[in-house]
Amino acid sequence: MPALFQAEIRPARVFRNIVEALKEVVAELHLECTDTDIIVQAMDSSHVSLVSLRLAAEGFLAYRCEKSMTLGVNVANLVKILKCAGNDDTIQLSAEDGGDVLKIKLSDPNESRVSDFAMKLMEIEGLQLGIPQQEYKASVEMPSSEFTRVIRDITSLGDTAHISVAKSGVNFAVNGDIGSVNLHMKATSNDAPLVPTATKKEEQEEKKVKPEPGTERNVNIKQEDGAKPGEKRKKIDDDDEFDAKKPKKAEKVQVPKGVKVVCEDTVSLQFALRYLAMFTKAGACGETVRLRMAKDVPLQVEFDIEGSKRDGEDTPSLGVIRYYLAPKVGDDDAAAGGAAADDNE
């Protein structure tokens, strides 16, 4: 009997928001499913930005993966199916090793309405990507709604955002044809983390891909060596009916209401605003966003993803979605950096 992959998540809007956020950057992707997590890593067609997604097994209502497998998915087709689900519906995903379809079951809370879909999987060519650990010199943490609002407000004035981070706060500046804007957000505390937690895949030895010429730097990527994930999670037994298992109650986490900054060195870089606008789509996945920057290093934009829910209780966080954007070079807009770069005491 073929090995089986199954995953269950509720509410459906959580998974739908994740897929909608991925659609903004990539059209096709690999779902790398193991017994501990689901990993997605893909670059946009221009090789300027990269998206990395990790969904932890313990964040699902139920999860089972008898053998590691890769599922090639057309993102637009998956979005079409997920639009058929209500916000509070349950989604069940299942696939067989060597199979050519991803089965998707949508059901309302009372299971009075159940829809079964079978979406054809794709053979997707390309490198398996990974993100090397970087040393970041500045980190900003803020509500994702504030980040979305800032990017929306400044996008109307130009194509390039100049982001500067100092101990005093973070500055977003744009100097366009119709005018300029300089938006400063004062730091309310200074205890945001600088370095993200590395996954097993991110710790593997990196292999850099030769960058393509252009005015923007490529993101360094590596080829995976197929190493198995770390500590295993208890799987659903073969004899068990695949149903939601009651998760342990998650610890209460206080959502930050202000802007947290940690700054070892003042960092000031320029980025294409159209990519930043794409990244804000992931703001629907969680309430917090973290920006990490260093000179000549791709910007990291990280969103937490809320976990599944059962009987009013939250599971642990489902995971994180991270975007990486190469800084622009060659434009002389340093003067737009503004107030944030003046205070590094």
C-alpha positions in Angstrom: 0.0 0.0 0.0 1.5 3.4 -1.0 2.7 5.7 1.8 0.3 8.3 2.8 0.4 12.0 3.6 -2.5 13.7 5.5 -3.0 17.1 7.2 -5.9 18.8 8.7 -6.3 22.5 9.5 -9.0 24.8 10.8 -10.1 27.5 10.3 -9.8 27.3 6.5 -9.0 31.0 6.3 -5.6 30.4 7.8 -4.4 28.1 5.0 -6.2 30.2 2.4 -4.3 33.3 3.6 -1.0 31.4 3.4 -1.6 30.3 -0.2 -2.9 33.8 -1.2 0.4 35.2 0.2 2.5 32.7 -1.8 0.6 33.5 -5.0 1.8 37.1 -4.9 5.4 35.9 -5.5 5.4 32.5 -7.2 3.1 30.7 -9.6 4.3 27.1 -8.9 5.9 25.5 -5.9 7.0 22.4 -4.2 5.4 21.2 -1.0 8.2 19.2 0.7 6.3 17.1 3.2 8.1 15.2 6.0 6.9 13.7 9.3 7.8 17.0 11.1 6.8 19.8 8.8 5.9 21.1 5.4 8.6 23.3 3.7 8.2 25.6 0.7 11.0 27.6 -0.8 10.8 29.3 -4.1 12.1 32.3 -6.0 10.2 34.7 -8.2 10.9 34.7 -11.9 13.3 37.7 -11.7 15.4 36.1 -8.9 15.2 39.2 -6.9 12.9 37.9 -4.1 12.5 34.6 -2.4 9.7 33.1 -0.2 10.3 30.5 2.5 7.5 28.8 4.4 7.6 26.3 7.2 4.4 24.7 8.6 5.1 22.7 11.7 3.3 19.4 12.2 2.2 20.2 15.7 0.4 23.3 14.4 -2.2 21.2 12.5 -5.3 19.7 14.0 -3.9 16.3 12.8 -0.9 15.4 10.8 0.6 12.2 9.3 3.4 11.7 6.8 4.6 8.1 6.5 7.3 8.9 3.9 8.9 12.2 2.8 7.3 13.3 -0.5 7.3 16.4 -2.7 4.0 17.7 -4.1 4.2 20.0 -7.2 1.3 22.5 -6.9 0.0 25.2 -9.2 -0.8 28.0 -6.8 -3.6 29.7 -8.8 -5.4 26.4 -9.1 -5.1 25.8 -5.3 -6.5 29.3 -4.6 -9.5 28.6 -6.8 -10.3 25.5 -4.7 -9.8 27.1 -1.4 -12.1 30.0 -2.3 -14.9 27.4 -2.0 -14.2 27.0 1.7 -15.9 29.1 4.4 -13.7 31.0 6.8 -14.4 28.6 9.6 -14.4 25.4 7.6 -12.0 22.5 8.0 -9.5 21.6 5.3 -8.1 18.1 4.9 -5.2 17.5 2.6 -4.1 14.0 1.5 -1.8 12.4 -1.1 -0.2 9.1 -1.8 3.5 8.5 -2.5 3.8 8.4 -6.3 0.3 9.6 -6.9 -0.7 12.4 -9.3 -3.4 14.2 -7.3 -3.7 16.1 -4.1 -7.1 15.4 -2.5 -8.7 18.3 -0.7 -11.7 17.9 1.5 -13.6 21.0 2.7 -16.3 20.7 5.4 -18.2 23.1 7.5 -18.1 23.0 11.4 -21.1 20.7 11.5 -20.0 18.6 8.5 -23.4 19.2 7.0 -21.6 20.4 3.8 -18.6 18.5 2.5 -16.8 19.1 -0.7 -14.1 16.7 -2.1 -11.7 17.9 -4.7 -8.8 16.1 -6.5 -6.3 18.6 -7.9 -3.8 17.3 -10.4 -0.1 17.6 -9.2 2.6 19.0 -11.4 6.1 18.0 -12.3 8.1 21.1 -11.5 11.7 21.5 -12.5 14.2 23.6 -10.7 16.7 23.6 -7.8 15.6 22.8 -4.3 16.3 26.0 -2.4 17.5 26.8 1.1 18.3 30.0 2.9 21.8 30.4 4.5 21.9 32.0 7.9 22.8 35.6 7.8 24.1 38.0 10.5 21.7 40.8 10.8 22.6 44.2 12.3 19.2 45.7 12.7 15.8 44.2 13.6 12.4 45.8 13.7 9.2 44.2 15.1 5.8 45.8 14.6 2.1 44.9 14.1 1.7 43.6 10.6 -1.3 45.9 10.1 1.0 48.9 10.7 3.6 47.6 8.2 0.8 47.1 5.6 -0.4 50.6 6.2 3.0 52.2 5.8 3.8 50.4 2.5 0.4 51.3 1.2 0.8 55.0 2.1 4.3 55.4 0.5 3.7 53.3 -2.6 1.7 56.0 -4.3 4.7 58.4 -4.4 7.4 56.3 -6.0 8.9 52.9 -7.0 11.8 52.7 -4.4 11.6 52.7 -0.7 14.6 53.8 1.4 14.5 52.0 4.7 16.8 53.1 7.6 17.0 51.5 11.0 18.7 53.1 14.0 18.2 52.8 17.8 15.6 55.6 17.6 13.3 53.8 15.3 12.8 52.9 11.6 12.4 55.3 8.7 10.6 54.7 5.4 11.3 57.3 2.7 10.4 57.7 -1.0 11.5 60.3 -3.4 9.4 60.1 -6.6 8.4 62.2 -9.6 5.3 63.7 -7.9 7.0 64.4 -4.5 8.6 62.7 -1.5 7.6 61.3 1.8 9.6 60.6 5.0 7.8 58.4 7.5 9.5 57.8 10.9 8.2 55.2 13.4 9.7 55.7 16.9 10.9 52.7 18.8 8.8 51.9 21.8 11.1 49.2 23.1 14.5 47.6 22.3 14.1 43.9 22.8 13.2 42.5 19.4 15.2 39.4 18.3 17.9 39.9 15.8 18.5 36.4 14.5 15.7 34.0 13.5 15.5 30.4 14.6 17.2 28.3 12.0 15.5 25.2 10.6 17.3 22.1 9.9 17.3 22.8 6.2 18.6 26.3 6.8 21.6 25.0 8.7 22.8 22.8 5.8 25.9 23.9 3.9 25.0 26.6 1.4 25.9 26.5 -2.3 25.7 29.8 -4.0 24.2 30.3 -7.4 25.9 32.6 -9.8 23.9 35.9 -9.8 22.4 37.3 -12.9 23.5 40.7 -14.0 21.3 43.7 -13.3 20.8 46.6 -11.0 19.6 44.4 -8.1 21.5 41.8 -6.2 20.5 38.1 -6.3 19.6 36.2 -3.1 22.2 33.6 -2.2 20.6 30.2 -2.4 21.8 26.6 -1.9 21.0 23.2 -3.2 19.6 20.8 -0.6 21.4 17.6 0.1 18.3 15.6 1.1 19.2 15.4 4.8 16.4 14.1 6.9 14.7 16.5 9.4 15.5 16.4 13.0 13.4 15.3 15.9 10.4 13.3 14.9 6.8 14.0 15.9 4.5 11.3 17.0 2.4 10.3 13.9 -1.2 9.2 13.7 -1.3 5.4 13.9 -2.3 3.5 10.8 -5.3 2.0 12.6 -6.5 5.4 13.8 -9.3 7.1 11.9 -7.9 10.4 10.5 -9.7 12.9 12.6 -8.7 16.0 14.6 -6.8 15.2 17.8 -7.3 17.7 20.6 -4.1 19.7 20.8 -2.4 20.8 23.9 -3.4 24.3 25.0 -1.0 26.9 23.7 0.6 29.5 25.9 -0.8 33.0 25.8 1.4 35.3 23.8 1.1 39.1 24.1 0.9 40.7 20.8 3.3 43.7 20.6 1.4 47.0 20.2 4.4 49.2 19.4 7.6 49.1 17.4 10.5 47.1 18.9 14.0 47.8 17.6 17.4 46.2 18.1 20.2 47.9 16.3 23.9 47.0 16.5 24.7 49.3 13.5 22.7 51.8 11.6 21.5 50.2 8.4 20.1 52.0 5.4 19.1 50.2 2.2 16.8 50.7 -0.8 14.2 48.2 -2.0 11.6 47.9 -4.8 8.3 48.9 -3.4 6.3 46.6 -5.6 7.8 43.6 -3.9 7.2 45.0 -0.4 3.6 45.5 -1.4 3.4 41.8 -2.4 4.8 40.8 1.0 2.1 42.7 2.9 -0.4 40.1 1.7 1.0 37.8 4.4 -0.2 40.2 7.0 -3.5 38.3 7.1 -1.6 35.2 8.3 -0.5 36.7 11.7 -0.5 39.8 13.8 3.3 40.4 13.9 5.9 41.2 11.3 9.7 41.4 11.8 12.1 43.1 9.4 15.8 42.2 9.6 18.5 44.1 7.7 22.3 44.2 7.2 24.5 46.0 4.7 24.5 44.2 1.3 22.3 41.4 2.6 18.7 40.7 1.4 16.0 42.1 3.6 14.1 39.5 5.6 10.4 40.1 6.2 9.0 37.5 8.6 5.3 36.9 9.5 4.1 34.5 12.2 1.3 32.2 11.3 -1.5 31.4 13.7 -2.2 27.8 14.5 -5.4 25.7 14.1 -8.2 25.9 16.5 -10.4 23.3 18.2 -13.2 24.0 20.7 -11.9 27.5 21.3 -8.4 26.5 22.1 -5.3 27.5 20.1 -2.7 25.0 19.0 0.9 26.1 18.9 1.9 28.5 16.1 1.5 26.8 12.7 4.8 28.3 11.5 6.4 31.3 9.8 6.5 32.7 6.3 9.6 34.7 5.4 10.3 36.8 2.3 13.8 37.8 1.2 14.3 40.8 -1.1 17.6 41.8 -2.6 18.5 45.5 -2.1 18.7 47.9 -5.0 22.0 49.3 -6.0 23.1 52.2 -8.1 20.5 54.8 -7.1 21.7 57.8 -5.2 18.8 58.4 -2.8 20.8 58.3 0.4 19.5 61.7 1.4 16.0 60.2 1.7 17.1 58.0 4.5 16.1 60.8 6.9 15.8 60.9 10.6 16.4 57.3 11.6 20.0 57.3 10.5 20.9 60.3 12.6 20.5 58.6 16.0 22.6 55.6 16.7 23.6 56.3 20.3 
